[in-house]
Amino acid sequence: MSGIIHRRGLMLTAAAAMAAPSLGMPGRARAWANAAPGSISRYYERLRARVGDAGGGRFLPAAEDALLGEHNQFRAAQRLRPLIRHAALDVAARAQAADMIERSYFAHEAPEGYSSVERVGLFARRFVGLAGENLVEVEGGPPSSAPELSELWRDSPGHRANMLRAGYSHVGFGVARKGDRTVAAAAFGESFAELTEPLAFRVGGVASVAQTLGVASPVRGFGLSPVGGGRSLGPFWLEDPPPQIEVAGAYALKPYLVDPAVRGRYIIVDGPIIEADG
């Protein structure tokens, strides 16, 4: 689920879109690929630079810290479990806030077309689950406080739903300021698992991915979905000798986790993004 708020003076607009877990029973079909290499590595480099320079502005760590309390107080009033601060989600949120500051845009999708799901996939190298995002921008006046930013989100149905989504377990915050513009991002995560070891961004092939996932991991298998669209690779099962990727490209990991409610069924969620050499 994602939500966005933009405020100029007294104007307030909001929109939200929802994404839900995928359930399925992966078969053992022959693996193949036709995805071409993309530009996500250049986007990743851009975002890492923005985390370092705040897009020419500055980050507001006190506001970022206070946002956690605002969210958890709101959730406690609804008898929901508190969100846990997640360092990698913090980086993803800061990267988006700073990128919007530096390039003067305001949207969940970057100019290259990448969304909050890709950003979490780039920075959260151990995270296995689902991701969502809230954004807010305020222009004019002093830097916005955490209570003001939270109030704007609470007053919008889509953002309120994100703040109160029972499945979300983790969150990261990024608040950036440049001139009279404050931009804040909240990166939410519904964690199904954490990999024991971070998955490298650049990999030599499927075998190296399987090797990392097979280290004390709850993942039983995985697919690889080409970033930007195309035919997927997989399924690959950790108990079988996996083949190598024959075509280079960028892929989103789709881990398969055993569904505890249905025997023989798997939950398919999101994981880190990789770039394969071929």
N, C-alpha and C positions, 0 to 999 in steps of 0.2 A: 504494500500500500504506500502511496506517495501523496504528499500534499504540498501546496505552494501558496504563499501569501505575499502580496506586493502592496505596500502602502505608500502613497504619495499624498501628503496632506491628509484629507479625510476620505480618500478613496481606498476601498478594501476589496480585493477580489480573491477568490479561492477556487481550487479545483483539486480533485482527488481521483486516483485510479487504484484498483485493488488487484493483488496477485495472491493466489492461494497455493498451498502445497499440491504437488502432483503425486498421485498414487498409481502404481502400475505393477505389472508382473513381467519384468524384462525377460525376453527369450535369449537364445544363444545364436542369434543370426550372425552371418558373416560380417565382419567389420570392413568398412571401406571409407574413403573420404574424398571430397572434391573441393574443400575449402581453400581459398587463396590467402596468402599472408595479408594482414591488414595493417592499419596504422596505430594499433593500440599501444605498441611499445613507445612510440613518440608521444602519445597522450599520457602514458604512465610517467615518462620522463618530465613532461610539463607539470603534472600534478605534484611530483616529488619536489620540483623546484619551487612551486607555489607554497608548499608546506614550509619551505625554508625562508621565503621572503614575504609571505602573507600578501602576495599580489601587489606589492608596492605600498601596502598599508601596514596594519598591525593587528595581531590577534588580541582578544580580550579574555585572558584565561580566567579572571575572576567571574565573568559572566558565564563562561563555559562550565565552571565548577558549580555555580549557583543553579544552573538549569537542571542539573540532576536532582537537586532537592525539590525544585518546583514540580518536576514531573512525578517524582515519587510521592510527594504530598498529595498531588491530584489523584494518583492511582490508589493511594491508601484510603482516600475518601470513598472510593468505589470497591474497596476490599480486594484490590488486585496486588499481586506480588510486586515488590520493588524491582526496578531496572538496575542492572549491574553495569557500571562503567567499563567499557571495553576499549583498550588502548588502540587497537587497529581501527575500530569504528571511529574513534576520535580523529585519527589521521585522515580517514576517508571524508569525514565531515569538514575538517579544516581544509582539505584539498579543494573541495567543492566551493566552500565559502570564498577562499582566496582566488580561485579561478574565475568566479563570477565578478569579484572585485577587480581583478586585473584586466579582464576582457570586456567589462561593462555589459554583461548580460545577466538575465535572471530566469533560470529554467532548470528543470530536473535533467534535461538532456543538454550535454555540452554541444558546442557548435559541430563537433565531429560526429555527434549522434549517440555518444555513450551515456548511459543512465546511471542511477544510483546502484543498480545491481552490478554493473561492471566496476564501479569504483570500489565497492566492498570486495569484489572478486580480486581486484588488483592489490589492495592493501591488507586484507585479512587473509593471510596465507595459511592459516590453520582453521578458519571458520567454515563450518558446514551447516547450512540452514537456509533461511529466507531473510531478505532484507527489505527495508522500506526507508522513506526519507520525508522529512518536513523541511520546508524552507520558508524564510521570512526576510523581507527587506524593508528597512525604514530609512527614509531620507529626511534630513533636516534635524536641527536640534542637537543636543549632546548625545553621546553614545547610548544606545538603548540598554536598559537593564534587563536582567533575567526575568523579573516579574512582568515587565511590559511584553517581552517576546513571548513568554508563556501565555499571557492573556490573549494575545493575537491568535495563537494556535488554538487555545481552548474555545475561543468564540467562533471558530470555523468548524463545521461538522466533519469535514474530511480529516482535518488535522487533529481534532479532538479524538476521532476514531483511532488514529495512529497512536496517540498518547495513551489511550485506554485499551489498546489491543491486548487481550489476555495472553496471547501466545508470545509476545515479545518478551525476551529475557534480558537483553543487553542493549546498550545505547552508547553513542559517542556524540560529542558536540563540537562544533566549530563556529566561532563568532569572530568576524573580521570587520575592521573599520578603516575607511579611507575617506578623507575629507569629511563630508556630513552624511556619509552613507554607511549604514550598518547592515551587514548581511549575516544571517545565522542559518546553520544547517544542523539538523538532528538526524543521525544515521542509526536506524533501529535494526536490531537483529533478533530473529527467532532461532536460537542455537539448538541444533539437533545433535551436534557432536563437535569436538575440537580434535584436529589431527595432532598426534604426538609430536610430529616434526613439521615445520613449515614446508609447504610445497614450493619448490623453486619456480620462478617466473619462466625462465628459459630451460627447456628440457630437451633431451636428445630423442625421446620417443616414448611410446606407451609403457615400455618396460620400466623406465625410470620413474614414471608416475606411479605405477603399481608397486614398485619397491618402497616408495615413501608411504603410500597408503597402507601397505601391509605391516607397518611397524606399530604393533599394539593399537590398531585402529578398529573402530566399530564398522567401518565401511567394508561391504562384502563384494562390491563391484562398482563399475562406473561407466558412464558414457562421456563423450567429448562433443560439445555443441559448438560449431564454428561461430566465432564472434562476428556479428554482422549478417548472419543467416547462411543457410546452406545445409547440405546433408550431413548428418551426424556420424561420428565414429562410435562403434561399440554395438552391443555391450561387451565389456571386458570383465572377466571374473578373476579375482585375486588367486583362486586356487588353480587356475589354468595358466600355462605359459603364455603371456600376452605378446602379440606381435608388435612390431615397430610401426610408427606412423610413416607412411610413404610419401605424404605430401605435406610441405611446411605450411604453417598457418597458426592463427591464434584461436584458442578454444576455451570455452568455459567448462570446467569440471562439473559433472552431474553425478554426485555420489549416490550409490544405492545402499540404503540402510534397511535392516530387517524391520518390518512392521510388527510391533508386539501384539497388535490386535488381531492380525490375520496371518496364520501360518503359511509360509511359502510366498508371501507377498512382500514387496519392497516399497519403501518411501523414497522418492527421487527428489532431491533438493539441490541447492546451488552450492558450489565450492569455489576455490580460487581459479583465476584465469591463468592460462599458460600460453607460451609461444613455443611451438615445436620447430626444431631445425629441419626436420624432414628425414 
